[in-house]
Amino acid sequence: MRVTIKDVAKVAGVSPSTVTRVVQNKSSISEETKKRVRKAMKELNYHPNLNARSLVSSYTQVIGLVLPDDSDIFYQNPFFPSVFRGIAQAAAEHHYAIQIATGKNEEERMEAISQMVMGKRVDGLIFLYAQEDDPLVQMVSEEQFPFLILGKSLSPFIPLVDNDNIQAGFDAATYFIQKGCQHIAFLGGNKKLFVTQDRYQGYQEALLEHNLSLDSHRVAFASEFLEDKGYQFTKRLLKHNPAIDAIITTDALLAEGVCKFLEKAQLDIPVLTFSSLRPKLNLAAHIDINTLELGQTSFNTILQIINDAKNNRQICYRQLIPHQIIEH
């Protein structure tokens, strides 16, 4: 026999209308009641009809995820599946589906999210990257469509979820300085990305605070977060500056290339990178940026933004997720 809303209401000890409002994630229902109703739904294996619900409520119960350019960056980088897992877990708890917007270039991605926004195919958008002067973000902002960025924005009016990457870069450099290193190299990703800029800024601030020189020969930026880039840039850095006694990379894929070169060259130089998963590399340490929590918080925040929009409230949420150094 098919389970109905009345069955769920009876088990949860609430009215059927309350169950409906929980399914629609109405802000007027307390979190305690929502948990009780969702528990009953799970026990009874009740699955609401999302299509019927969207016709009644004019909401789709779908969140759109905007990916960076369709390239090796997304498919090879472990950051994205980890963040995606956090978003998917939170979405499942709230009975939301996920739709992905991607493309080979900016034009294709603009077309994909335009269809989502103008066609009201999703209730809100999460951008899984952050870069300067992004026309996609500008379009969504001008349409006053619910969205947030997983990363940094210079505008105080754009909601976001991020790490404090300046502090993380500072902590990475300080870790090596406290180990006695004085010639610390920095290998970053694309300079257009805020995450690269901020971690580099933190690295610079740490060197200055400890009266260590800033040497451009110890710094390089790759156009993409790829293993091959890490290998080639490490080879180039050490050729120009063989005194390098530690290396910081902003990404685990770059670190993989760094470690491969060091192993081939039989060099014992400690390496630190940023990752939520413990990289299977010969590292001194990594900075755990808590990508699972980044994803979960991103979904919960976009849900709050959507609910605020329903109630004509405008609040700019800016959430920072803590990081920590994990020694190997």
N, C-alpha and C positions, 0 to 999 in steps of 0.2 A: 504493500500500500504506500502511495506517495505521501511523504511528510509535508505538512502544510504549515503556514505561519501560525495557525491556531495551536498546533502541536508544540511548536517552539515556545510560544507564549505561555502555555500551560507548564512546561518544564521549567522555564525561567521565572515563573511567577509574576508575569507582567501582562499587559493587554496586547492584543495583536497589533494595534496601532503603534505601540512602543517598539515592537519588533521591526515594523516597517521603518520607523525613524532611525533605528540602529543600523539597519541595512543601508539606509541612505546616509549614514554617518552624520546625522544632524547634531549640531553643537549644543542643542538644548538638552540632550540626554547626558547624564553623568557617566564618567568613565567606569564607575562601579557597575552601573546597569548595563553598559555596553559589554563589559567583560562577562557578565552573567548570561546575557543573551547569546553572545558569541560562543560561550561554552556549551550552551544548550544546542545551538546550531551544529556544533562539531559533534556532540554526543549523538544527535539524531541524524547526522550526515545530511543536513539540509543545505541545499544549494539554491540561492535566490536566482530568479530569471533576470539576468542583467539587461537583456534587450527590452523586456517589458518595463523594467524599472526605469530605464533611461527615457522611455517615451512619456512616462508619467512625470518624472522629476526634471526632465530636460537636461540631465547629467548622464554622462556616458559610463562612469565608473572605470575610465581608462586614463592612464598617465602616459604621456609621451616622453621618450628618452632621446635626446639629441646627441648623437655621437660626433666625434671629430671626423675629419676627412676619411673616407673609406680606404684605409691603407694598412700596412703592416703594423703601424702604431697601435691600432685597436686590437687586431687579431693576435698579436704576439705579446702584448704587454699585460702582465698578470694583474695590474691595477684595475683594469676595467671589469673583468669577470668577478673580481672580489667585491667591488662596489655594486655591481649589478646584482650579486647574490644578496647583499644587504637590502637593496631596494625591493627585490622580489619577495624576500621574507616579509617585509613590512606591508607590501602590497597585498600579499595573500591574507594576512591577518585582517585587512580591511575590505577584502573581496574586490580588489581592484585588479584589472588586467593591465598589461604593459604593451605599448606599441613603440616601435623603434623607428627613428628618422635618421637616415644616413644617406650618403651619396659619394660619388667619386670626387666631387669638387664642391665649392661653395654654392654654385648655382643650383646643383641638384639637391643639396641639402635645404636651400631656401625654398625650393618648390615643395619638398616633402613637408616641411613644417608649416608652410602657407596653407597646404591642404588640410593639415591637422587643425590649425587655428581657425581659418575661414569656414571650414566645413564642420566645425564644432565636433570633431571626431575624438577629441580628448578633453579632459577637464583642466589639465595643466601640463606644463613642460618642465623637465629637469635637463639642463645642459651639463653633460659629463666632462666638460673642459672649460677653460677660461682663457681668453686672449684679448689683447687690446683692440678697441674699435671694431667689435664683431657686428657686422650688419644684421646677422640673424637675431642676436639679442636686441638690437635696436628696433627691428621690425616688431618683435613680440612685445617689447616695452611700449611702443607707440600704440599698439592695439589694446593696451591695458589688459592683456591676457595673463592669467596666473602662471608664473614661472619662477624658477630660481636657478642659480648657477652653482655647480659643484666646483668651487674655486674662488678666485678673488675678483673683485670689481673696484675700479676707482670711483665709481658713482656711489654716493651714499644712499641712493634710492633703489638699488638693485638688491634683492634678497639673495643670500648665499649661505652655503655650508662649506667650511674649509678647515684646514689646519693653520696654525700660526707658522707659516713657512719661513719667515725671517728668523724667528726664534729657533726653529728646527735647524736651519743652516748654521746659526750661531752655535747651537749645541753640538753639531757635528764637528765643526772646526775646533771648538773648545775641548772636545773629547781627545783629539789627537795632540793638541797643545799640552794638555795635562799629562800626556804620555811622553812628553819631551820632544815631539816633532816640531820642526821650525820651517820646513820647506814643503808645505802642504799644497798639493795640486787640487784643482776643482774642475770637474768635467760635467757640464750642464747640458740640458737639451735645448730645444728651440728657444731663442731669446725673446720671441714674441709672446711666449707663455708666461703668465704671472708667476707660476710655480718655479720656473727657472730663475726669473728675476729676483724673487724673494729669497730663495735659498742661497743665491749668489750674494745678495746683500748681507744676509746673516753671516756668511763666511767671511766677507770683507770686514764686517764690524768686529768679529771675534779676533781677527788678525791685528786690527788697529788697537783694540783694547789691550792686547798683550804685547804691543810694540813690535810686531813682526811686519816685515815689509810686504807690500802688495806687488807681485811680479806678474806681468801679463804673460810671461813665458810659462807660467804654471797654471794657466787658465785656458780652457777651450769649450766651445759650444757646438753641439751636433745639431744638424737640421732635424733629425728624427731620433727617437728613443729606440735604437737598434743595436744589437750585439756587435755588428761589424763596425759601427761608428765608434763604439767604446774601444775596440781593438786598435783601429787606425789612429785615433786621437791619442791613446796612451803611448803608442810607438813614437808619434810625433813629439809629444810633450817630453818624454824622457830623452829623446835625441837632443832637444834644445836645452834641457835642464836635467842632467843626470843626478843632481843632488836632491831631487824630490824624495822625501822620506815618508809620505803618506798621500793617499788619493781619496777624495770624496767624489762620488757620482750621485746625480740626482735621481737615478732610476736603476732598477735591478737589471734591466736588459743591457744598459751601458756597462754596468758592473760586471756582467758576464763576459763581455768583450775585454774589459780591463784585466780580469783574472786570467783569461786565456792567454793574453799577451805576456803577462808577468810569469806565468807558468812556462811558456815556451822560451822566454828569455832567461829563465831560472833566476828571477829577481824576487827578493823577499821584502816587498813593500806592503804595509797594511792598507786595506781598503775598507771604506764604509759607504753604504748606500741607503736609500730610503725604500721601504717595502713593508707591507703588512704580513706577507708570508715570509717565513724564514728561508732566505735564498740558499740553495744547495751549492754554495760557493765558498771558497777559502777567504772569508771576510774576517776582519777584526771585530766588526759589529754592524748592526743595521738599525735604522730609526724606524720604529713601528708607527705608521701614520694612521692605524686603525681604520682601514678602508671599509670593513664591514659596518662599523658604526657610522662612518661617513654616509654610506648608502642608506642605512636605516633612518638616520636623522634627516637625510634629504627627502625621503618619502614622507615622513611624518610632518616635516615643515611645509612641503608643497600642499599637503592635505589641509593644513591649517590656513594656508594662503587661500585655497579654494573656498573653505568655509567662511573666511573673512570676506571674500568677494561676494558670497551669497548674502551676507549681512551688511553689505556696504561699509565694511571696515577696511582701512588701509594701514597695514603695519609692515614695516620693512624688517624682516628677520635676518639676523646675521649671527650664525652659530659657528663656534670654533670647537673643533674636536682635538683633544690633547694627544701628544705624541710621547714616545719614550724610547730611550736607547737600550737595545738588547745586545749584550756582548756575546761573542761566539767562543 
